[in-house]
Amino acid sequence: MTDLTELGVAQIRDGVAGGEFTAVEVAEAFNANVAAAQDALNAFIVTTPDAAIDAAKATDAKRAKGEALGKMGGVPIGMKDLFATRGVQTTAASHILEGFRPEYESTVSQKLWDAGAGMLGKLNLDQFAMGSSNETSYFGNVISPWRRNDGGNAALAPGGSSGGSSAAVSARLCPAATGTDTGGSIRQPAAFTGITGIKPTYGRCSRWGIVAFASSLDQAGPMARDTRDCAIMLEAMAGFDPKDSTSLDMPVPQWEAGLSADLKGKKVGIPREYSMDGMDAEIAALWDQGVAWLKDAGAEVVEISLPHTKYALPAYYIIAPAEASSNLARYDGVRYGLRDLPDGANLQDMYAATRAAGFGAEVKRRILIGTYVLSAGFYDAYYTQAQKVRTLISQDFAKAFEECDVILAPTTPTASFALGEKSDDPLSMYLNDVFSVPASLAGLPAMSVPAGINREGLPLGLQVIGKAFDEQGVLNAGLAIEQRAGFTAKPAKWW
C-alpha cells in the first residue's frame, strides 16, 4: 500500500471517498508518525490520537451508509494551540494558560470537524503567537525537520509563530494544519519549511475562539503541502460568523473548483520598494525566476510602487503590541489558568506575581511596548501616527491594484536560521517579517509557495499578495508558480 502519510488533503479525501483505504488507516498512520517524531521535533504540545481515530471511524461509518463525507472527510489535521478546543488543553504556548480546557470550540475548528476532519493534536507555537522562530514557547522550541547540507546538525527554526504547524506538515506528521497570521505567521514558517500557506482576507475566517494577539490583524488560515490542499481547507474554514463582529458576511467561494494556472490577461505587479539593500542574493534570484514563471503562465509583469513600505514594520510593531497589551490584560489569575498567590498578597500582588510567572520574556517585552505607546503622553506620537501610516499603506496597495491583479514578492529575506542565532537580537528577529507585514496591515490575502532550495539545501518561498476578497487570484498565481517550480523536496528523515 502507498505510504498514506505521503498523501495530501485532496488525495486522502478522494482516496477515502473512493474506498482505496479507510479513514482509520490514515489516522493510524499519522498517529504513528506523530508519536515517533515528538521527542525530536516537539511540534505538538498535546497529542490526541483517540480524537483522530474517533473522527476517522465516523467518516468510515458515513461512507458505509453512502452518506456525503464533507470537504475534509477522512483527513486528520494538526490544530495550532491558539484555537480553543472543547475539553482539550488550549494554552497559546504560555504557562499562564497551562491546564486550561475550554468548555467551547472555536468557530474555525468546529467548521473543520463538521467538514469531516479529525484532530491529531494541538500544535506548538511562539507564546501568544509572538515570535518568528518558535523559540518563545513555554513548552520548548519546535525544531525544523530540515537540516543544512553542510554536514552540521544545528537545529533550525521552523519559523513562527505557526512553527509547530509548519514543522508537522513538512515532516509528514499531518497532511495539513491550521495557522494564524498576524504579521506573517503563516507565510514565513511555510517558506522556512517548504510548504504552502495562505492568509486570507481579514475577516474571511472567524476569530471567535482564537486566543487574541492583535485583534485588527489576526487571521486564521490553512497550511498544507500544496495550493489545492490549501484551497480545500480554506473552503472548510471560512464563512460568516455572527459571534465575530469583524467576520465578513459573504458567501464562501468554491476556490478548489476555480483553480487555474492560466494567467492570460492578468497583470502581476513587482514592487520596487521590496528590492532592499542586503537582500540575500539567492532570494533575489528566485524572485526573478518567479517573474519568469508567471510570464510563462501568460501574465503581464508591471513594476509598481508601494512607497510607504519602509514604514510598515515600525508601524506594525507599534500597533500589534498596543493591541496585545490590551488583549492580554484579561490574564490575571482570577478566572482561569495560572494563579500565583504569595503569602499575605493582596489582589494587586496576585496580578503581578501571576503575570511575572506566566508570561515569557517576549510577551512581556511586547506588553511593555504596547502599554508605553498607548500611555497618555505618547499615544498621539506613536499609536495615532502608526494608524495613519497603516492607512497610507492600505492606500498604496489600492493604488497599485489599479495597475495589476496580484503582486509577487519574496516571502522572507533569508532562508531558515539556526535556533539561538537571532534570539538575543529582537530587532534582527523582527526583520524576518519585513515582506509579510505590509499585506497584514492592509488586511489583504497573501500566500507563500515553496519555489526553490538554496545552496545550503534549505527551502525558499515566493509570496503572492492579492486584492481584498480575491483569494482565487492569489491561489491561481500560486498554482502557476507551483507547477513551474516543481518543488518536490522534503526534509531527509533524521528524527
N, C-alpha and C positions, 0 to 999 in steps of 0.2 A: 504494500500500500504506500501511496505518496506520504512523505513526511507532512503531516497535517499542519505542523507549526510553521511550515514554509509558505502556507497559503494566506492570502489576504482576505479582507472582508467580503468582496464580491465572490471570490472562489469558494469561501466557506458557505456563505449564504446559498449560492447556487448548488453547491455540492450536497448540502443537507436537504434542500428542497427536491433535488433530483434523486435522492436515495443513494448517492455514491458512498456516503459514510453517514454516521449518525452524529447528532449534536453532542451526545455524551462522549463519543470517541474524541471529538475535537476538544471538549472541555478537559478530558483526562490528559490529553497530550500537552495542552498548555499548562495545566496544573503541575505536571511533572517538570516542565521547563522552569516554571516559576520557583518551585522548591529547590531545583538544582542550582539556580543562579543567585539565590537570595543572599547567601553569605558573601559572595564575591562582589555583586553589583549593588546591593542594598536599594533596589529600585522600589520596593514595597515597604510601607510602614505596617500594614496589616494585610494578610492574605485571607481570602475567603473561598477556599476550594469547594466547600459544600454549596455555597450560593451559586457557583458556576455550574456545578452538576445539577442542582435543582432546576435552574433555568433551562439547561440542556434537556433534561427529562421532559419538561413541559413542552418544549419545542418538538421533541420526537413524538410525544403523545398527540400533539396537534396534527403533525404530518400523518400519523397513523389514521386519524379521523378524516383526513382530506381537507383540513382547515388551512386557511392562509397563515403563513408563518411570520409575516411582518418584514419590514425593511432590513432588520438586523437579525432575522431568525437564525438561531444557532451560533451566533458569533459571540465568543467570550471576550470581554474587554477589560482594560485597566481603568480605574476611576481615580483621577487626581484627588488627593486628600484635602481638597478645598471644597468639594461638593458634599453637602450633608447627605448621609445615607442612613436610613432608619435602622436603629439598633446596632449599627456598625460604627466603631470609633472614628471620629472625624476631628482632626487636630490642627489642620493647616500647618503641620510640621512644627508646632510650638508646644513647649512644656506647659504653657498656660491653659491649653485645651486638652492636655493628656487625660484620657479616660472619659472624655465627653462622648456620649452616644445619643445622637439626636432622636427625637420622637417623631421626626418628619423626614420626608425625602425631597431633595432639591428637584425643581421642575425638569431640569435637563436630564438628570439621572432617571427620573420616573419615565420620561419620554423614551429613553433608551431601553428601559426594561419593558415598557409597553410595546416597543418595536421588536422584541424578541431577544435582545442582548442579555448576556449574563455577566456577573462581576467576578473577576479573578482576584481582586483585592484593591486596596487603597494605596495609591502611588505616592512616593516620597516627592518632596519639592523643597524649594527655598522657603524658609519660615515666613508665613503670611504672604507668600509669593513675592518676597522681597529679595531679589538676587538674580545673578546671571550665570551662576556656575554650580548651583546646588550644593554649596558649602555652608549655608546658614541654617540647615535643618537641625532641630534638636535631636532628631533620630539618626544623625550621622550623614556623611556625604554619600551622594549617589556617585557611582563610578561608571564612566562611559565604557561600553563594551569595546570601543575602538582603542587601538594602540598604535603608536608611531612605528614606522617600519625601520627605524634606525637600530633596532635590537634592544632599545631601552624598555623598561617596564613601568615608566612613570604613569601613574593614574591620571587620566584625563577628565576634564569637565564635560558632562553631558549637556551643558547649557542650563539656563534657568529662566523662569522659575520651574517650568514643567520638565525638569531633568529626569525625574522618575519615569514620566510618560515617554520621553524620547529614548531613554536607555532601554526601557522594556519593549518598545516596538522594534527598535533596531536589533536587539538581542533575541528576537523571536519569543519573548515571554508572553506577548499578546499581539494579535493582529492589528489592534488599534487601541487608542486611549483618548480620554478627554484631556484637554488642556485649557488653561485660561491665559489670556494675553492682555496685559495692562500697558506694557511698553515694548513688547516683543517676546513675551514668554511662551508663545507657541512657535513662532518663526525661528528665533535664534537657536533654541535647542534642536529643532528639526534640522536646521542647517548643520549643526555640530555633529549630528549622528546619522546623517544620510537618509532621513525620512522626509515625508511631506506633511505640512501642517498649514491650516488656514484659519486666520482670524476673520470672522465675518463682520459685516457692518454692525456698528454699535447698536444694540437693541434687537438684533436678529435672534439671539438666544437669550432666554430669560436668565436674569441674575439671581432669582429667588432661590434661597437655599445654598448659595455660594458664599463662603466666608469672604467678606469685602476687604479689598485693599484700597483702591481708589475708585469710587463708585461711578464717576463720569468717564472712566477709561476701561474698566474691567469688562472683558467679553470672553465667553466660552467658545471653544471650537474643537474640531477633531484633529488628531494626529495619527497618521496611518502610513502604509507602505507607498501608496501612490495616489494620484489625483482622483481616480474613480472611487477609491475607497473613502477618501475624504468627502466627496460629493454625496455618497450614500449615507455616511454617518451624519453629515451636517443636515441632511433632509430629516433624519430622525430626531436630531437635537433641537432644531429651530422651531419657531412658532410663537404666536402671541400668547402672553400670559397676563391675565388681569392682576395677578399678585405683584407684578413688576411694573412700576409706573413708567419705566423707560423702555418697555417692551414694544416692538414695532407691531402695530395692528395691520399686518399684511399677510396675504397667503404665502405659503412656503412653495417656492418654485420647484419644478422637477429637475434638479441640477444634473442628476445622473443621466436622464434621458436627453438632456440638452447638450451633453458633452460633444465638442467638436474641435479638432486640432486645425481646422481650416480657418485661417485668419485673413482670408482675402477681403479687402475693403476695410480692414481695421488699421488703426494707426497706433503705434507704440511710442510713447514718449521716453526720452532719455534725459533725466535731469542733470544739467551741467554742474549744479552745486554738489552732487554726490561724488564727483571726482575730487577726492580730498587728498591733501598732501600726506604722504606717508602711507597711502593705501597699499596693502600687500599686492605685489606685482601679479601673483597668481590669481587673486580676486579680480584685479583689473582685466587680466587676460580672459578670464571666464565670463566677465560681463560683456566683453567684445564678442565672445563666442555666442553668448545668449542673443545678442543683437542679430548675428548672422543666422541663428536658428529661426528666429521669429520672421526675418525676411524670407527665409526658405519656406515658412508656413504661409506666406502670402501677405504678410503685414508690411505696411509702410512705416519706416522709422523716422521720427522727427525729434529734433532737440527741443527741450522745454526748459523753463526756468522756474525754480521754486526758491525765490530769493530769501525767504526767512528761515531756510533750513538750518542755518548755523545757530539760530536761537532756539531750536526745537528741544535739544537736550537740556539746556538750563531751565527752560520753561517747564518741561516735564518734571524735573527734579525739584521744582517748587510746588507744582500743582499736586502731583501724586503724594508726596509726603504730607502736604496740608490735609488732603482728604483722608490719608491713613491716620493721622493724629486724631482726627475726629472719629473715624470708624472704630479705632482700637480703644477708645475711651470706655467702651462697654465691658472690657475685660478687667474686672475689679475684684474678683474673688468672692463676690456676693452670691451670684445666682448659679454659676456652673464653672466647671474646670478647676484649676488650681486655686487653693486658698492658703496663704502663708500668714499665720496669726501669731506673732511673737507674744511672749508672756507680757501681760499688762498693756497690750497695744490698744489704741483706740481705733476708730474706723479709718481715719486718715493713714495711720501707721499700717493698717492691714492693706489698704490700697497700694501704698508704696512698696511694702515688702512683697506682695503678690506680683506686682509688675516687675520689680527688680529681679525676682527669681524666675518669672515666667517668660519674659521677653528676652530674646537673644540680642547680641550686640548690634547687628544690622537693623533690626526692628527698632531698637532704642534710638539709634542714630537718626532714622527717618522720622520717628515721632518727635525728636528734638528739633530737627529741621522744620518739620511741619508746624509745630507749635510756635516756633520762632517767627516763621513767615506769616502766621495768622495773628500775631500779637499786635496790640493796639498801635505801637509805634512803627511797625514795619509792614502792616497789611497792604497799604497802598503802594509802598515802594517795591514789594516783592509779589505778593499774590495777585493784586489787581493788574500789575504790569504783565505778569505771566499769562493771565487770562486774555489780555489784549493781544499778546503775541500768538496765543493759541488761535484767536480769531483770524489774525493775519495769515497764519499757516493754512488754515482752512480755506481762506480766500485764494491763496496761492494755488492750492490743488484745484479749486473750482475753475480758476482761470486756465490752468494747464489742461484740464479736461475739455475745454472748448476746442483744443487743438489735437487731442488724442483720446483713445479709448481706454488704454491701460498704460501703466508706467512700469518700466523694467529697471531694477537696481540690484546691487548686491544685497544679501540678507545680513551679512556680518562683515566687519572689517578684516577679520582673520579667521583661520580655522580654530578648532578647539585648542585649548591651552592646558597645561598641567595644573592639577589641583594645588593650591597654595601659591601659584605663580603671581596672582593678582590680588589675593585676599588681604594683603596689607596695604593696598593702594586703592581705596574706594573709587577715586576718580578714574583710574585706569579701567576698573571693573565697569563703571557706568558707561564708559565709551563703547562697550560692546553693543549698546542699544542705539548707536548713532544713526543707523539706516532704518531701524524699525520704529522708532518713536514718532516720527512725523505722521505716519498713517494712523497711529493710535490717537494722537491729539486731534486729528480730523475725523476720527470715527469711521475710517474707510476700510473696506475689505482688502486683505492682503495675505499672500501665501508665500511659503518658501518651498522650492522644489530642488531636490538634490541634482546637481548638474556636473559634478566633476570630483576628482581626487587630486590633492596637492602632492608635492614631492615627498612629503612625509607619510603619504598613504592615508591622509585624513579627508573626510568629505567636505565639500564646499557647496553652498546653496545660492540660488538666484531667487530674487523676490519680485513678485508681480503685485502691483497696487492697482485697485480699480475704483470706479465711481461708487458712491453710496448706492447700495442695493444691487450692485451688479456683480454678485458673486459668480454668476455664469461666465462673464467675460474674464474674470480672474482665473477661474478653473480651466477655461478653454485655452488661455495663453499658457497656463501651467502645463496642460496636457501637451501642447505643441513643443514646449521645452523638453518635457519628459520623454516624448517619443524620439526626439533627435539626440538627446544626451545619452540615451540608452544606459542609464545608470543602473547597474546590477550589483555593485559592490556591497559586501556586507562584512561585518567585523569577523576576523578569524577567531574561532572559539578558544578562549584561554581559561574560562571560568569553570 
